[in-house]
Amino acid sequence: MVKCPECGFENPEESNYCFECGNKVTTDSNEPIKKMNSVWFIITILFPIVGIIGGIYYWKKGYKNAPELLMLSIFIAALYSLRL
């Protein structure tokens, strides 16, 4: 049962709104899911950008394998973007 924060009425777990007052009822189990989604969003944006910048850096420094690393970074960035 989910307790309404507005009126205190006990609602079934699957309820989105309170049956007594109509206030939106959210369960605590939904909050961590939203936080995890934002963490994955940041990871999927941050890692590919860092990889591409690192690949360009090594390419400019003249490292022998830099073009392969840059292509690998772009490929990983594409895979991460498909995950979204």
MDTraj code that builds the backbone (N, CA, C; nanometers):
import mdtraj as md
import numpy as np

residues = "MET VAL LYS CYS PRO GLU CYS GLY PHE GLU ASN PRO GLU GLU SER ASN TYR CYS PHE GLU CYS GLY ASN LYS VAL THR THR ASP SER ASN GLU PRO ILE LYS LYS MET ASN SER VAL TRP PHE ILE ILE THR ILE LEU PHE PRO ILE VAL GLY ILE ILE GLY GLY ILE TYR TYR TRP LYS LYS GLY TYR LYS ASN ALA PRO GLU LEU LEU MET LEU SER ILE PHE ILE ALA ALA LEU TYR SER LEU ARG LEU".split()
xyz = np.array([
    [0.0835, -0.1185, 0.0000],
    [0.0000, 0.0000, 0.0000],
    [0.0883, 0.1251, 0.0000],
    [0.0433, 0.2248, -0.0735],
    [0.1147, 0.3514, -0.0823],
    [0.0320, 0.4576, -0.0119],
    [0.0957, 0.5256, 0.0828],
    [0.0258, 0.6289, 0.1590],
    [0.0354, 0.7617, 0.0848],
    [-0.0785, 0.8294, 0.0710],
    [-0.0824, 0.9593, 0.0046],
    [-0.0135, 1.0631, 0.0940],
    [0.0798, 1.1401, 0.0390],
    [0.1471, 1.2414, 0.1209],
    [0.0558, 1.3587, 0.1565],
    [-0.0521, 1.3762, 0.0827],
    [-0.1433, 1.4888, 0.1051],
    [-0.2470, 1.4587, 0.2130],
    [-0.3196, 1.3457, 0.1980],
    [-0.4305, 1.3173, 0.2904],
    [-0.4063, 1.1952, 0.3788],
    [-0.3048, 1.1132, 0.3469],
    [-0.2735, 0.9968, 0.4283],
    [-0.3511, 0.8716, 0.3920],
    [-0.4317, 0.8751, 0.2876],
    [-0.5115, 0.7599, 0.2463],
    [-0.4197, 0.6500, 0.1931],
    [-0.4496, 0.5247, 0.2290],
    [-0.3716, 0.4098, 0.1820],
    [-0.4233, 0.3655, 0.0452],
    [-0.3387, 0.3735, -0.0556],
    [-0.3743, 0.3379, -0.1932],
    [-0.3017, 0.2100, -0.2338],
    [-0.3560, 0.1348, -0.3315],
    [-0.2855, 0.0164, -0.3819],
    [-0.1500, 0.0555, -0.4426],
    [-0.0567, -0.0395, -0.4451],
    [0.0795, -0.0150, -0.4941],
    [0.0838, 0.0398, -0.6366],
    [-0.0042, -0.0080, -0.7232],
    [-0.0001, 0.0324, -0.8640],
    [-0.0683, 0.1662, -0.8904],
    [-0.1170, 0.2334, -0.7863],
    [-0.1880, 0.3603, -0.8029],
    [-0.0922, 0.4729, -0.8385],
    [-0.1350, 0.5555, -0.9333],
    [-0.0604, 0.6763, -0.9675],
    [-0.1193, 0.7984, -0.8988],
    [-0.2495, 0.7917, -0.8667],
    [-0.3188, 0.9022, -0.8024],
    [-0.3959, 0.8504, -0.6820],
    [-0.4117, 0.9367, -0.5830],
    [-0.4838, 0.9007, -0.4613],
    [-0.6325, 0.8868, -0.4922],
    [-0.6929, 0.7763, -0.4434],
    [-0.8360, 0.7551, -0.4647],
    [-0.9199, 0.8510, -0.3815],
    [-0.8651, 0.9047, -0.2747],
    [-0.9393, 0.9928, -0.1847],
    [-0.9359, 1.1383, -0.2303],
    [-0.8160, 1.1934, -0.2545],
    [-0.8050, 1.3364, -0.2851],
    [-0.7594, 1.3654, -0.4281],
    [-0.7117, 1.2643, -0.5017],
    [-0.6687, 1.2836, -0.6401],
    [-0.5254, 1.3316, -0.6554],
    [-0.4535, 1.3460, -0.5450],
    [-0.3138, 1.3891, -0.5497],
    [-0.2270, 1.2814, -0.6157],
    [-0.1216, 1.3237, -0.6853],
    [-0.0312, 1.2269, -0.7481],
    [0.0441, 1.1518, -0.6393],
    [0.0438, 1.0184, -0.6509],
    [0.1098, 0.9319, -0.5533],
    [0.2259, 0.8639, -0.6237],
    [0.3459, 0.8769, -0.5682],
    [0.4624, 0.8086, -0.6234],
    [0.5171, 0.7140, -0.5187],
    [0.5710, 0.6032, -0.5663],
    [0.6312, 0.5074, -0.4746],
    [0.7794, 0.5368, -0.4629],
    [0.8394, 0.4991, -0.3521],
    [0.9822, 0.5201, -0.3305],
    [1.0663, 0.4373, -0.4266],
    [1.0111, 0.3276, -0.4768],
    [1.0881, 0.2412, -0.5663],
    [1.1151, 0.3073, -0.7009],
    [1.0380, 0.4100, -0.7382],
    [1.0606, 0.4781, -0.8653],
    [1.1780, 0.5756, -0.8590],
    [1.2106, 0.6285, -0.7435],
    [1.3152, 0.7284, -0.7316],
    [1.4541, 0.6761, -0.7703],
    [1.4993, 0.5605, -0.7196],
    [1.6325, 0.5142, -0.7597],
    [1.6440, 0.4857, -0.9092],
    [1.5353, 0.4451, -0.9723],
    [1.5381, 0.4186, -1.1159],
    [1.5676, 0.5475, -1.1919],
    [1.5058, 0.6575, -1.1525],
    [1.5311, 0.7849, -1.2178],
    [1.6758, 0.8278, -1.1970],
    [1.7295, 0.8061, -1.0771],
    [1.8677, 0.8432, -1.0504],
    [1.9635, 0.7585, -1.1330],
    [1.9369, 0.6304, -1.1470],
    [2.0227, 0.5443, -1.2277],
    [2.0181, 0.5847, -1.3741],
    [1.8999, 0.6232, -1.4231],
    [1.8909, 0.6662, -1.5620],
    [1.9754, 0.7903, -1.5858],
    [1.9765, 0.8839, -1.4905],
    [2.0570, 1.0043, -1.5084],
    [2.2057, 0.9719, -1.5008],
    [2.2438, 0.8755, -1.4174],
    [2.3842, 0.8340, -1.4100],
    [2.4263, 0.7720, -1.5426],
    [2.3444, 0.6838, -1.5985],
    [2.3781, 0.6222, -1.7274],
    [2.3823, 0.7258, -1.8381],
    [2.2954, 0.8252, -1.8306],
    [2.2957, 0.9309, -1.9317],
    [2.4280, 1.0068, -1.9274],
    [2.4743, 1.0402, -1.8076],
    [2.6007, 1.1119, -1.7937],
    [2.7164, 1.0260, -1.8435],
    [2.7151, 0.8976, -1.8085],
    [2.8222, 0.8076, -1.8520],
    [2.8242, 0.7952, -2.0037],
    [2.7070, 0.7812, -2.0650],
    [2.7028, 0.7641, -2.2105],
    [2.7417, 0.8911, -2.2844],
    [2.7332, 1.0054, -2.2204],
    [2.7787, 1.1296, -2.2827],
    [2.9274, 1.1522, -2.2554],
    [2.9689, 1.1296, -2.1312],
    [3.1043, 1.1641, -2.0889],
    [3.2119, 1.0741, -2.1493],
    [3.1945, 0.9430, -2.1417],
    [3.2997, 0.8519, -2.1873],
    [3.3307, 0.8643, -2.3364],
    [3.2332, 0.8696, -2.4233],
    [3.2684, 0.8858, -2.5658],
    [3.3396, 1.0177, -2.5952],
    [3.2983, 1.1249, -2.5281],
    [3.3637, 1.2543, -2.5503],
    [3.5094, 1.2482, -2.5057],
    [3.5329, 1.1901, -2.3878],
    [3.6700, 1.1756, -2.3384],
    [3.7515, 1.0875, -2.4331],
    [3.6914, 0.9815, -2.4841],
    [3.7618, 0.8935, -2.5770],
    [3.8001, 0.9629, -2.7062],
    [3.7093, 1.0417, -2.7600],
    [3.7381, 1.1131, -2.8847],
    [3.8459, 1.2189, -2.8620],
    [3.8350, 1.2928, -2.7517],
    [3.9368, 1.3936, -2.7207],
    [4.0728, 1.3268, -2.7003],
    [4.0744, 1.2133, -2.6310],
    [4.1998, 1.1404, -2.6118],
    [4.2575, 1.0912, -2.7431],
    [4.1720, 1.0423, -2.8321],
    [4.2185, 0.9969, -2.9628],
    [4.2782, 1.1094, -3.0447],
    [4.2146, 1.2252, -3.0425],
    [4.2673, 1.3413, -3.1155],
    [4.3995, 1.3871, -3.0539],
    [4.4070, 1.3861, -2.9215],
    [4.5302, 1.4252, -2.8524],
    [4.6474, 1.3365, -2.8945],
    [4.6258, 1.2054, -2.8906],
    [4.7341, 1.1135, -2.9283],
    [4.7682, 1.1242, -3.0767],
    [4.6693, 1.1548, -3.1585],
    [4.6933, 1.1722, -3.3016],
    [4.7826, 1.2946, -3.3253],
    [4.7513, 1.4046, -3.2555],
    [4.8304, 1.5276, -3.2687],
    [4.9727, 1.5090, -3.2159],
    [4.9896, 1.4262, -3.1137],
    [5.1222, 1.4001, -3.0570],
    [5.2071, 1.3135, -3.1494],
    [5.1464, 1.2528, -3.2489],
    [5.2206, 1.1739, -3.3450],
    [5.2401, 1.0283, -3.3068],
    [5.1559, 0.9777, -3.2185],
    [5.1679, 0.8364, -3.1823],
    [5.1320, 0.7484, -3.3010],
    [5.2021, 0.6375, -3.3136],
    [5.1897, 0.5486, -3.4286],
    [5.0488, 0.4905, -3.4421],
    [4.9873, 0.4511, -3.3316],
    [4.8557, 0.3866, -3.3343],
    [4.7406, 0.4849, -3.3131],
    [4.7676, 0.6133, -3.3199],
    [4.6643, 0.7129, -3.2922],
    [4.5432, 0.7026, -3.3855],
    [4.5597, 0.6845, -3.5174],
    [4.4405, 0.6740, -3.6027],
    [4.3506, 0.5559, -3.5647],
    [4.4119, 0.4436, -3.5270],
    [4.3318, 0.3281, -3.4858],
    [4.2587, 0.3566, -3.3550],
    [4.3274, 0.4237, -3.2620],
    [4.2635, 0.4590, -3.1349],
    [4.1494, 0.5578, -3.1563],
    [4.1688, 0.6523, -3.2483],
    [4.0632, 0.7488, -3.2776],
    [3.9421, 0.6795, -3.3388],
    [3.9649, 0.5877, -3.4317],
    [3.8537, 0.5135, -3.4924],
    [3.7823, 0.4281, -3.3881],
    [3.8585, 0.3670, -3.2976],
    [3.7992, 0.2883, -3.1904],
    [3.7152, 0.3769, -3.0993],
    [3.7634, 0.4964, -3.0690],
    [3.6886, 0.5901, -2.9851],
    [3.5576, 0.6308, -3.0515],
    [3.5626, 0.6576, -3.1802],
    [3.4408, 0.6956, -3.2526],
    [3.3436, 0.5784, -3.2576],
    [3.3946, 0.4578, -3.2770],
    [3.3098, 0.3388, -3.2785],
    [3.2421, 0.3185, -3.1429],
    [3.3172, 0.3336, -3.0351],
    [3.2597, 0.3195, -2.9008],
    [3.1567, 0.4290, -2.8755],
    [3.1835, 0.5507, -2.9213],
    [3.0868, 0.6593, -2.9059],
    [2.9575, 0.6267, -2.9797],
    [2.9687, 0.5685, -3.0976],
    [2.8493, 0.5301, -3.1733],
    [2.7714, 0.4214, -3.1002],
    [2.8410, 0.3240, -3.0428],
    [2.7727, 0.2188, -2.9667],
    [2.7008, 0.2757, -2.8454],
    [2.7655, 0.3666, -2.7740],
    [2.7019, 0.4283, -2.6580],
    [2.5804, 0.5106, -2.6985],
    [2.5878, 0.5791, -2.8114],
    [2.4730, 0.6595, -2.8532],
    [2.3544, 0.5714, -2.8907],
    [2.3800, 0.4510, -2.9401],
    [2.2707, 0.3590, -2.9714],
    [2.2055, 0.3057, -2.8448],
    [2.2791, 0.3024, -2.7351],
    [2.2258, 0.2537, -2.6079],
    [2.1168, 0.3460, -2.5547],
    [2.1258, 0.4756, -2.5844],
    [2.0258, 0.5698, -2.5366],
    [1.8944, 0.5360, -2.5991],
])
top = md.Topology()
chain = top.add_chain()
for i, resn in enumerate(residues, 1):
    res = top.add_residue(resn, chain, resSeq=i)
    for name in ("N", "CA", "C"):
        top.add_atom(name, md.element.get_by_symbol(name[0]), res)
traj = md.Trajectory(xyz[None], top)
